Amino acid sequence: MGAMYGTTKSRVGVVSMGVMRLKLVMKSIVPVVMARVLGIYGLIIAVIIDTGINPKAKSYYLFDGYAHLSMKWVESKREGE
């Protein structure tokens, strides 16, 4: 959802750049690409975390849960920039 928000905001920037300065449209596409890359990165990290969590094992401590949660929050915050 964060990647969708970032992509939407950057596309609005591309459209407004096309209205104001047509020659700079290609440079303004970079945030769109970066938003998609961060979304794919989030998917990869989610798969890595999911494969590392075994629901039958009792070794998944509260600290690990908070570490994974905070990592996801930081990632979603970076996508919104």
Residue pairs with C-beta under 8 A, 6 or more apart in sequence:
2 38
2 39
2 42
2 75
2 76
2 79
2 80
3 35
3 36
3 38
3 39
3 40
3 42
3 79
4 39
5 79
5 80
6 31
6 35
6 38
6 39
6 79
6 80
6 81
7 32
7 35
7 36
7 39
9 35
10 28
10 31
10 32
10 34
10 35
11 32
13 28
13 31
14 25
14 28
14 29
14 32
17 24
17 25
17 28
18 25
35 79
38 75
38 78
38 79
39 79
41 75
42 72
42 75
42 76
42 79
45 71
45 72
45 75
46 72
49 68
53 60
54 60
